[in-house]
Each structure stands twice: as C-alpha cells, then as structure tokens.
Amino acid sequence: MLGFLAAALLTASPDSLVVTTGWLAAHRGDPDLVILHVAMDRGDYDRGHIPGARWLNPHELLSMAPPGSELPSAEHIDSVLGALGIGPGTRVVYYGDTWMSPRVFLALEYVGLGDHASWLDGGLPLWRKEQRPLSTDAPTWTPGHVEARAHPDIVVDATSLRAQLESPRLLLVDGRSPGEYSGTDHSERLPRSGHIPGAVNLPWERTFTDGAAALDGTPSLLQSREVLRKLFTDAGFTDGRELVTYCTVGLRASHLYFIARYLGYRPRLYDGSMSEWSRKQELPMVSGPNPH
C-alpha cells in the first residue's frame, strides 16, 4: 500500500509541476522529498530558508560554453543533483529567483526528472507572509545518483529551427519585452535587434500575478491555469502546433517552457536564443511589432 501511495505521489501530471505552500508545509518531512532554495548568493539562503531546504547555486546547472550550449551535459547535471541527494525516486520542490529557477526545472527535465519536480507557487515571499517557519541551519543528507540519460529532444538548435521557420505547424514564442522583440530596446547589446521571423511576443512576466516583482527576481503567485492557457492560445497555440520558446539567453524562455509543460503541452526550447541567433549574420531577423 505504501509503495502504491509513493508511486501515486510521483505520477506524471501537469498539476504536480506546481505545489502550494500549504502542500509543502504538510509534506516537507516526507523522506523522499528534497527542497531546493535556488539563489546565486549563499547569503540569501543563510539569512533564512524553508526548514530542510538545500542551497543550489543555479550557475552550477549552466554551461559556460558559447551561446547555444547553455545546458551542460547529462553527466554534469547528474553530479550536481546527486551531490544534493537527488536520485531517481526523489520528489523535488524548488523555489527562488524567478530568472534562474526555471533552469533547475530544465536541467531536471533534461535528465528525465521533470515530472518529479515542482515549483513552489508564491515562493519564499508567500511562505514568509503566511508566517510559516524559517531556518538558518543547513541540513545534512546522503548523496544520491540520478543515473542520468539525456533527453535532447526538449531543445532545438539554430540549424533545425531555421529549417522550420516556414512551417505552419511551428509556433515560435519570444519571451522578451515588447521593446526587445520589436528592436527598439537595445539594452541587451545584441549584434542585431528584433526577433526571429514568425515569432510572437509573450513577455514571460505576464505569467505571474505580479510581473514587476518577477522582473526583479521575486516570485509571486502564478496566474490561474485559465489565464495561462489564454496567454498561449492568444499567441496562436492550438493542438498539433509545435511550440518553441526563446528569449535572449534562455532564462525567460525556460520559464515559458515550464509554464507550457504545466499546461500539459510538449514544448521545446531554443537555448541559444537571440545571443546566438543575432550573431549569425546568415540567419534572418525582422524588426517591428509584427511577427513578419
């Protein structure tokens, strides 16, 4: 019976990709649960975290290779996750910086553990607001081993994306700001400004109830599933279309990838994004507010 319940807990379901603070408060003592506090600064963790949470610097799950290769190898991801005590039967709940946390999901997805991972809706700010307990103690744990197998089908490269641009099945979603999309905002200092032909603009922060906070890296509650679904349908998503997300370096696109998975879609990510595309002069780009 216990085995059945454990299996049910880990059953792949879009709903399981997001959990509430109430759920985590009730389950944070579960033996197979690992909570990750995602922050680039260890001091953020040391000042107070959810009891039992383990600190993860998200840069450990980013490759330092040139644009287009930001996901590290499955073996590297395995070593990082294993050091955190994560294995094939682990349920992972993560929270933290809105820009970087989606890379945690993407890395887990890449090694086949995406369906065992959940974003904490509202994150630490909501946990604090609800006056739930905090800790400054770092827990101890036994290292794990993921037995990683790469799932390269979740990403696309520039060559394959270029070959699909004329396909009516392709829905290419640009997660940047309207100014970056149209080419009027040059703050990222890319070699060329604008967007990939045919891409539609869906600023990633619109998926949060407080978009301004998300832009600062602070989580708020996600929009309802109905609102999230409408964002994608308004962008042109229908059953049968191939959804690919991108942004500047793959961070915002990773969040949209996660949201699409949460809605039950099967998206893909162009990880090189505009950092790679804009540097390749042979690849087409357009400017202005329209896809073409």
Secondary structure as UniProt FT lines:
FT   HELIX           2..9
FT   HELIX           14..17
FT   STRAND          18..19
FT   HELIX           21..27
FT   TURN            28..29
FT   TURN            31..32
FT   STRAND          33..38
FT   HELIX           42..46
FT   TURN            51..52
FT   STRAND          54..56
FT   HELIX           58..61
FT   TURN            67..68
FT   HELIX           74..83
FT   TURN            84..85
FT   TURN            88..89
FT   STRAND          91..96
FT   TURN            98..100
FT   HELIX           101..110
FT   TURN            111..112
FT   HELIX           114..116
FT   STRAND          117..120
FT   TURN            121..122
FT   HELIX           123..129
FT   TURN            130..131
FT   HELIX           152..154
FT   STRAND          155..156
FT   HELIX           158..164
FT   TURN            165..166
FT   TURN            168..169
FT   STRAND          170..174
FT   HELIX           178..182
FT   TURN            187..188
FT   TURN            197..198
FT   STRAND          200..201
FT   HELIX           204..207
FT   HELIX           211..215
FT   TURN            216..217
FT   HELIX           225..234
FT   TURN            235..236
FT   TURN            239..240
FT   STRAND          242..246
FT   HELIX           251..262
FT   TURN            263..264
FT   STRAND          268..270
FT   HELIX           273..277
FT   TURN            278..279
FT   TURN            281..282
//
